[in-house]
């Protein structure tokens, strides 16, 4: 509920700078759009001399413009009250006021006609604003006085009259409350005339306003004026779970929006058979378990086989009921259930997971494999059992690579393929010869050291060249 001048600009709300008195009356409660404002009256017709005036929290009343003042939407006026005068804002004028009065059954020629005195002066507005500033601290103190007197009531709002001569206390209570002593306390503490007015829980929510479970402003505080009774049967017809926490609104009563689509559901349920009617078949008696109003389907289960449900249409259910009335045999529900097949069409597949709300919560996986193994040439590198040793050309134990017989080597003339050189393994070292584990034991064999020395002095065999191998 906002006008075009209150739209955001560069991320910040611009506002109409009227400080609560919107010129188009689009930011207020229970507003009415004047769609006849730009239209001129026919010649010879006088404008309707009644105007709609709004007071605090959506309280509206209709006054006669007896002085023929030039009034427009947003003007602050001083109106007639039971004693003194009140200050309000004009919210509607012209022919739409006649329509609103007719809709609310307000007579144009009442016994006592309330009039508009004048446009409010600056002095009237200052007194009005000063009285409005006292309302919140007064409400806190008034609630404490009600608690001290042990009264089962809740003071929801306080509204001062425009001339600050009277204060109206709005309260809610489930039972009758004797507040005669409370009025004496209020008059002694606040030094003004007191009026107590009891309102219902729905009227309290409409006055205070709020945000509903749908995320929007309450309907009762924005446009709804008549509060119809809402029963739990409205929730049953719409197949809603009877959970009071979900069905109750801000006022603690059932939500008014349960009545919005009730007529549509009642029209749709006319073609459905009653759920308490049982279907008699040759296989057994079937009982209704579930209905789908939108698709027109019903689910039945045999007595004793409650886990197996059979889905049929409402036309098929009515056909079986008519056959049972005529005592015509019905084999089973499976014959009818085969006709109702669901065509599941995959129109969209979430391949890359772009619809997952938690796709950014998990850390990003690095597909590159980290090579933490050290090369064998580096110091401190541990030998890998799966890694094959690289051939060393200076070592006699390494055999030359196999070559293609059709490919000539650098030292060959094409006589043939070279033979591989014999692989002579070096003698294995015996454990304990020169190891650190035998340093603590005394050497009892004197020939052992000589044998090790002779092995060290033996010259290493020279590797044979490729030419010798070919010869």
C-alpha positions as CSV (number, residue, x, y, z in Angstrom):
1,X,0.0,0.0,0.0
2,X,2.2,2.8,-1.2
3,X,1.9,5.5,-3.8
4,X,4.2,6.1,-6.7
5,X,6.0,9.0,-4.9
6,X,7.1,6.6,-2.2
7,X,9.0,4.3,-4.5
8,X,12.7,3.6,-4.0
9,X,15.4,5.5,-6.0
10,X,19.0,4.4,-6.0
11,X,18.2,1.8,-3.3
12,X,16.7,4.3,-0.8
13,X,13.0,5.2,-0.4
14,X,12.3,8.7,-1.6
15,X,9.0,9.3,0.2
16,X,6.4,12.0,-0.4
17,X,7.7,14.2,2.5
18,X,4.2,14.6,3.9
19,X,5.0,13.1,7.3
20,X,2.1,10.7,7.5
21,X,-0.5,12.8,5.6
22,X,-0.1,11.2,2.1
23,X,-1.5,13.4,-0.6
24,X,-3.1,10.5,-2.5
25,X,-4.1,8.6,0.7
26,X,-2.3,5.5,-0.6
27,X,-0.2,4.9,2.5
28,X,-3.0,4.7,5.0
29,X,-5.3,2.0,6.4
30,X,-8.6,1.1,4.7
31,X,-7.8,3.5,1.9
32,X,-10.2,4.0,-1.1
33,X,-8.8,5.0,-4.5
34,X,-10.7,7.9,-5.9
35,X,-11.0,6.9,-9.5
36,X,-13.5,9.8,-10.2
37,X,-11.1,12.5,-9.1
38,X,-10.2,13.6,-12.7
39,X,-13.8,13.6,-14.0
40,X,-15.9,16.7,-14.0
41,X,-19.6,16.7,-13.0
42,X,-22.3,17.3,-15.6
43,X,-23.6,20.8,-16.0
44,X,-26.1,21.8,-13.3
45,X,-25.0,19.1,-10.9
46,X,-23.7,20.0,-7.4
47,X,-20.9,18.0,-5.8
48,X,-21.9,15.6,-3.0
49,X,-21.6,17.6,0.2
50,X,-20.4,14.7,2.5
51,X,-16.7,13.8,3.0
52,X,-15.0,10.9,4.6
53,X,-12.6,11.7,7.5
54,X,-10.1,9.3,9.0
55,X,-8.8,9.4,12.5
56,X,-6.3,7.2,14.4
57,X,-5.8,3.6,13.2
58,X,-8.3,3.4,10.5
59,X,-11.3,4.8,12.4
60,X,-13.4,6.6,9.9
61,X,-16.6,8.7,10.0
62,X,-18.6,10.7,7.5
63,X,-19.3,14.4,8.0
64,X,-21.4,17.0,6.1
65,X,-19.6,19.9,4.5
66,X,-22.2,22.5,5.6
67,X,-19.9,25.5,5.1
68,X,-19.1,24.5,1.5
69,X,-15.4,24.4,2.1
70,X,-13.0,23.6,-0.7
71,X,-11.7,20.2,0.6
72,X,-9.3,17.7,-1.0
73,X,-7.8,14.5,0.0
74,X,-5.1,15.0,2.7
75,X,-6.6,18.2,4.3
76,X,-6.6,18.4,8.1
77,X,-10.0,19.5,9.3
78,X,-11.7,20.2,12.7
79,X,-14.9,18.2,13.0
80,X,-17.8,18.1,15.3
81,X,-17.7,15.8,18.4
82,X,-20.0,15.0,21.2
83,X,-18.2,17.6,23.3
84,X,-15.6,20.0,21.8
85,X,-14.1,19.2,18.4
86,X,-11.9,16.5,16.9
87,X,-9.0,16.6,14.4
88,X,-8.9,14.3,11.4
89,X,-7.8,14.0,7.8
90,X,-10.0,14.0,4.7
91,X,-9.6,10.6,2.8
92,X,-12.4,10.7,0.3
93,X,-14.7,13.3,-1.3
94,X,-17.2,13.4,-4.1
95,X,-19.6,10.8,-5.5
96,X,-17.6,7.9,-4.1
97,X,-18.6,9.0,-0.6
98,X,-22.2,8.4,-1.5
99,X,-21.3,4.9,-2.6
100,X,-19.4,4.2,0.6
101,X,-22.3,5.5,2.8
102,X,-24.7,3.3,0.9
103,X,-22.5,0.2,1.3
104,X,-22.2,0.8,5.1
105,X,-25.9,1.6,5.5
106,X,-25.4,5.2,6.7
107,X,-28.3,7.5,6.1
108,X,-27.8,10.7,4.3
109,X,-30.5,12.4,6.4
110,X,-29.7,11.3,10.0
111,X,-31.3,12.8,13.0
112,X,-28.1,14.4,14.2
113,X,-25.8,15.4,11.4
114,X,-22.1,15.8,12.2
115,X,-20.5,18.8,10.5
116,X,-17.1,20.0,9.6
117,X,-16.3,23.3,11.3
118,X,-13.2,24.5,9.5
119,X,-9.8,23.6,8.2
120,X,-7.4,23.0,11.1
121,X,-5.2,25.8,12.1
122,X,-1.6,25.5,13.3
123,X,-2.7,25.9,16.9
124,X,-5.2,23.0,16.5
125,X,-2.5,20.8,14.9
126,X,0.0,21.5,17.7
127,X,-2.5,20.6,20.5
128,X,-3.4,17.5,18.5
129,X,0.2,16.4,18.1
130,X,1.0,17.0,21.8
131,X,-2.0,14.8,22.8
132,X,-0.9,12.1,20.5
133,X,2.6,12.0,22.0
134,X,1.1,11.2,25.5
135,X,-0.7,8.1,24.3
136,X,2.1,5.5,24.5
137,X,3.3,6.3,28.1
138,X,-0.3,6.4,29.2
139,X,-1.0,3.0,27.7
140,X,1.9,1.5,29.7
141,X,0.7,3.0,33.0
142,X,-2.9,2.0,32.3
143,X,-2.0,-1.6,31.8
144,X,-0.1,-1.6,35.1
145,X,-3.2,-0.2,36.9
146,X,-5.4,-2.9,35.4
147,X,-2.9,-5.6,36.6
148,X,-2.8,-4.1,40.1
149,X,-6.6,-4.3,40.3
150,X,-6.5,-7.9,39.0
151,X,-8.8,-7.2,36.0
152,X,-8.9,-9.8,33.2
153,X,-8.7,-7.3,30.4
154,X,-6.1,-6.0,27.9
155,X,-5.9,-2.4,27.1
156,X,-4.8,-2.4,23.4
157,X,-5.0,1.3,22.4
158,X,-5.6,4.8,23.6
159,X,-6.9,7.6,21.4
160,X,-7.1,11.2,22.4
161,X,-9.6,13.6,21.1
162,X,-8.3,16.4,18.9
163,X,-8.7,19.1,21.5
164,X,-7.2,16.8,24.2
165,X,-10.3,16.9,26.3
166,X,-11.1,13.2,26.3
167,X,-9.2,9.9,26.1
168,X,-10.8,6.7,24.7
169,X,-9.4,3.4,26.1
170,X,-9.9,0.4,23.7
171,X,-9.8,-2.9,25.5
172,X,-10.5,-6.6,24.9
173,X,-11.8,-9.1,27.4
174,X,-13.4,-12.6,27.2
175,X,-15.9,-11.8,29.9
176,X,-17.6,-8.8,31.4
177,X,-15.3,-6.6,33.4
178,X,-16.2,-4.3,36.3
179,X,-13.9,-1.3,35.6
180,X,-15.6,1.3,37.7
181,X,-12.7,1.5,40.1
182,X,-10.3,1.5,37.2
183,X,-12.0,4.6,35.7
184,X,-11.6,6.5,39.0
185,X,-7.9,5.6,39.0
186,X,-7.5,6.8,35.4
187,X,-9.3,10.1,36.0
188,X,-7.2,10.8,39.1
189,X,-3.9,10.0,37.4
190,X,-4.5,11.4,33.9
191,X,-6.6,14.4,34.7
192,X,-9.0,14.0,31.7
193,X,-12.3,12.6,30.8
194,X,-12.2,8.8,30.3
195,X,-14.2,6.6,28.0
196,X,-13.9,2.8,27.9
197,X,-14.8,1.0,24.7
198,X,-14.7,-2.8,24.3
199,X,-13.7,-4.2,20.9
200,X,-13.4,-7.7,19.6
201,X,-10.1,-9.5,18.9
202,X,-10.5,-9.0,15.1
203,X,-11.2,-5.3,15.6
204,X,-8.1,-5.1,17.8
205,X,-5.9,-6.6,15.1
206,X,-7.4,-4.3,12.4
207,X,-6.6,-1.2,14.5
208,X,-3.0,-2.2,15.4
209,X,-2.1,-3.9,12.1
210,X,0.7,-6.3,11.5
211,X,2.2,-8.9,9.0
212,X,0.4,-12.1,8.3
213,X,1.8,-15.6,7.7
214,X,1.6,-14.9,3.9
215,X,4.2,-12.0,4.3
216,X,1.7,-9.2,3.5
217,X,-0.1,-6.7,5.7
218,X,-3.2,-8.0,7.5
219,X,-6.4,-7.9,5.3
220,X,-8.4,-6.5,8.2
221,X,-6.1,-3.4,8.5
222,X,-5.8,-2.7,4.8
223,X,-9.1,-3.3,3.0
224,X,-11.4,-5.8,4.9
225,X,-14.2,-4.0,6.8
226,X,-16.8,-6.7,7.5
227,X,-15.7,-9.6,9.7
228,X,-17.7,-12.8,8.8
229,X,-17.7,-15.8,11.1
230,X,-15.1,-18.5,10.2
231,X,-15.7,-22.1,11.3
232,X,-13.5,-25.1,11.2
233,X,-15.8,-26.7,8.6
234,X,-14.2,-24.2,6.1
235,X,-10.8,-25.9,6.8
236,X,-12.4,-29.4,6.5
237,X,-13.9,-28.6,3.1
238,X,-10.5,-27.4,1.9
239,X,-8.8,-30.5,3.3
240,X,-6.5,-28.5,5.6
241,X,-5.0,-30.0,8.8
242,X,-6.9,-28.8,11.9
243,X,-3.8,-27.3,13.4
244,X,-4.8,-24.2,15.5
245,X,-1.3,-22.7,15.3
246,X,-1.5,-22.6,11.5
247,X,-5.1,-21.7,11.1
248,X,-5.1,-18.9,13.6
249,X,-4.2,-15.3,12.7
250,X,-2.8,-12.4,14.6
251,X,-6.0,-12.0,16.5
252,X,-6.0,-15.6,17.8
253,X,-9.1,-16.5,15.8
254,X,-9.4,-18.5,12.6
255,X,-8.0,-16.6,9.6
256,X,-10.5,-14.6,7.5
257,X,-8.8,-15.9,4.3
258,X,-10.3,-19.3,4.9
259,X,-13.6,-18.0,3.5
260,X,-12.0,-16.6,0.3
261,X,-11.9,-19.9,-1.7
262,X,-14.6,-21.7,0.2
263,X,-17.3,-21.2,-2.4
264,X,-15.0,-22.6,-5.1
265,X,-14.3,-25.7,-3.1
266,X,-18.0,-26.2,-2.4
267,X,-18.8,-26.0,-6.1
268,X,-16.1,-28.5,-6.9
269,X,-17.3,-31.0,-4.2
270,X,-20.8,-31.2,-5.7
271,X,-19.5,-33.8,-8.2
272,X,-17.8,-35.9,-5.5
273,X,-19.6,-38.7,-3.8
274,X,-19.7,-38.7,0.0
275,X,-16.6,-40.2,1.5
276,X,-18.6,-42.3,4.0
277,X,-20.2,-44.4,1.2
278,X,-18.5,-47.7,0.8
279,X,-18.0,-49.5,-2.6
280,X,-19.0,-53.1,-2.7
281,X,-17.1,-55.3,-5.2
282,X,-16.5,-59.0,-5.7
283,X,-13.1,-58.7,-4.1
284,X,-14.4,-56.9,-1.0
285,X,-15.7,-53.7,0.4
286,X,-13.7,-50.6,-0.3
287,X,-13.5,-47.5,1.9
288,X,-12.5,-44.0,0.8
289,X,-9.1,-42.9,2.0
290,X,-8.2,-39.7,0.2
291,X,-9.6,-37.2,-2.3
292,X,-8.0,-34.8,-4.7
293,X,-10.4,-31.9,-5.4
294,X,-8.3,-30.3,-8.1
295,X,-7.7,-33.4,-10.3
296,X,-11.0,-35.1,-9.4
297,X,-9.4,-38.3,-8.1
298,X,-10.3,-40.6,-5.2
299,X,-8.3,-43.3,-3.4
300,X,-10.1,-46.4,-2.1
301,X,-8.7,-49.3,-0.1
302,X,-10.2,-52.7,0.7
303,X,-11.1,-53.6,4.2
304,X,-8.2,-55.6,5.6
305,X,-5.8,-54.3,2.9
306,X,-5.4,-50.8,4.1
307,X,-1.9,-50.4,2.6
308,X,-3.0,-50.9,-1.0
309,X,-4.8,-47.9,-2.4
310,X,-6.6,-47.8,-5.7
311,X,-7.1,-44.5,-7.5
312,X,-10.2,-43.9,-9.5
313,X,-12.0,-40.8,-10.9
314,X,-15.1,-39.3,-9.4
315,X,-17.1,-40.5,-12.5
316,X,-16.0,-44.1,-11.9
317,X,-16.9,-43.8,-8.2
318,X,-20.4,-42.6,-9.0
319,X,-20.8,-45.3,-11.6
320,X,-19.9,-48.0,-9.0
321,X,-22.3,-46.5,-6.4
322,X,-25.1,-46.6,-9.0
323,X,-24.3,-50.2,-9.8
324,X,-24.4,-51.1,-6.1
325,X,-27.8,-49.5,-5.8
326,X,-29.0,-51.7,-8.7
327,X,-27.3,-54.8,-7.2
328,X,-25.1,-55.2,-10.3
329,X,-21.9,-57.1,-9.6
330,X,-18.5,-55.3,-9.7
331,X,-15.5,-57.5,-10.1
332,X,-12.8,-55.3,-8.4
333,X,-11.4,-51.8,-8.3
334,X,-8.4,-52.8,-10.3
335,X,-10.4,-52.8,-13.5
336,X,-11.2,-49.1,-13.0
337,X,-7.8,-48.2,-11.6
338,X,-6.0,-49.4,-14.8
339,X,-7.8,-46.7,-16.8
340,X,-6.2,-43.9,-14.6
341,X,-2.6,-43.9,-15.6
342,X,-0.2,-41.1,-14.8
343,X,1.9,-39.8,-17.7
344,X,5.1,-38.7,-16.0
345,X,6.9,-36.4,-18.4
346,X,10.4,-35.3,-17.5
347,X,10.5,-31.7,-18.8
348,X,13.5,-30.6,-16.8
349,X,16.4,-32.4,-15.3
350,X,18.8,-30.9,-12.8
351,X,22.1,-32.0,-14.3
352,X,24.6,-29.6,-12.9
353,X,22.9,-29.0,-9.6
354,X,22.0,-25.4,-10.2
355,X,18.8,-25.7,-8.2
356,X,20.5,-26.9,-5.0
357,X,20.3,-24.3,-2.2
358,X,23.4,-25.8,-0.5
359,X,25.6,-26.1,-3.5
360,X,27.9,-23.3,-2.2
361,X,28.1,-24.6,1.3
362,X,30.5,-27.5,0.6
363,X,34.1,-26.5,-0.1
364,X,35.3,-26.5,-3.7
365,X,36.9,-29.7,-4.7
366,X,40.3,-29.5,-6.4
367,X,40.4,-31.9,-9.3
368,X,44.2,-31.5,-9.8
369,X,46.0,-34.3,-8.0
370,X,48.7,-33.1,-5.7
371,X,52.1,-34.8,-6.3
372,X,53.6,-35.0,-2.8
373,X,56.0,-37.8,-3.7
374,X,59.7,-36.8,-3.7
375,X,61.9,-37.7,-6.6
376,X,64.5,-40.5,-6.0
377,X,67.4,-38.1,-6.7
378,X,66.3,-35.8,-3.8
379,X,67.8,-36.3,-0.4
380,X,65.6,-38.1,2.1
381,X,63.3,-39.5,-0.5
382,X,61.8,-42.8,0.5
383,X,61.9,-45.6,-2.0
384,X,58.6,-46.4,-3.6
385,X,57.7,-50.1,-4.0
386,X,55.4,-49.5,-7.0
387,X,58.0,-47.3,-8.8
388,X,60.3,-49.0,-11.3
389,X,64.0,-48.2,-11.0
390,X,65.3,-46.0,-13.8
391,X,68.1,-47.5,-15.8
392,X,71.7,-46.2,-15.2
393,X,73.9,-46.3,-18.3
394,X,77.1,-46.5,-16.1
395,X,75.8,-49.5,-14.2
396,X,76.8,-53.0,-15.5
397,X,73.5,-54.4,-14.3
398,X,71.3,-52.4,-16.7
399,X,70.4,-54.1,-19.9
400,X,69.9,-52.0,-23.1
401,X,66.5,-51.2,-24.4
402,X,65.0,-53.5,-27.0
403,X,65.2,-51.9,-30.4
404,X,63.1,-52.3,-33.5
405,X,64.9,-54.8,-35.9
406,X,64.0,-52.6,-38.9
407,X,65.5,-49.5,-37.2
408,X,69.3,-49.0,-37.3
409,X,71.1,-48.1,-34.2
410,X,73.9,-45.5,-34.0
411,X,76.7,-48.1,-33.9
412,X,75.1,-50.7,-36.2
413,X,75.4,-51.2,-39.9
414,X,72.3,-53.3,-40.4
415,X,73.9,-56.7,-39.9
416,X,71.2,-57.8,-37.5
417,X,69.7,-57.3,-34.2
418,X,72.1,-56.9,-31.3
419,X,72.1,-59.5,-28.5
420,X,71.4,-58.3,-25.0
421,X,74.5,-58.2,-22.8
422,X,74.5,-60.7,-19.9
423,X,73.2,-59.2,-16.7
424,X,75.6,-59.9,-14.0
425,X,74.2,-59.2,-10.6
426,X,76.5,-57.9,-7.9
427,X,77.0,-60.2,-5.0
428,X,74.5,-59.7,-2.2
429,X,75.8,-58.3,1.0
430,X,75.4,-60.6,3.9
431,X,73.4,-59.3,6.7
432,X,75.6,-58.4,9.6
433,X,78.9,-58.0,7.6
434,X,79.2,-54.3,7.8
435,X,75.8,-53.4,9.3
436,X,75.5,-51.3,12.4
437,X,73.7,-54.2,14.2
438,X,77.0,-56.2,14.6
439,X,79.1,-53.4,16.0
440,X,78.4,-54.3,19.6
441,X,79.5,-58.0,19.2
442,X,83.2,-58.9,19.2
443,X,84.6,-60.2,16.0
444,X,85.4,-63.9,16.7
445,X,86.2,-64.9,13.1
446,X,89.6,-63.4,12.0
447,X,89.2,-64.6,8.4
448,X,85.9,-62.7,7.9
449,X,87.6,-59.3,7.7
450,X,90.1,-60.7,5.2
451,X,87.4,-62.1,3.0
452,X,85.6,-58.7,3.0
453,X,88.9,-57.0,2.0
454,X,89.4,-59.3,-0.9
455,X,85.9,-58.7,-2.1
456,X,86.5,-55.0,-2.1
457,X,89.8,-55.3,-4.0
458,X,88.2,-57.3,-6.9
459,X,87.9,-55.1,-10.0
460,X,84.4,-54.5,-11.3
461,X,83.6,-56.3,-14.6
462,X,83.7,-54.0,-17.6
463,X,80.5,-53.7,-19.6
464,X,80.7,-55.2,-23.0
465,X,80.1,-53.0,-26.0
466,X,77.4,-53.6,-28.6
467,X,80.0,-54.5,-31.2
468,X,81.3,-57.3,-29.1
469,X,77.8,-58.6,-28.5
470,X,77.2,-58.7,-32.3
471,X,80.4,-60.6,-32.9
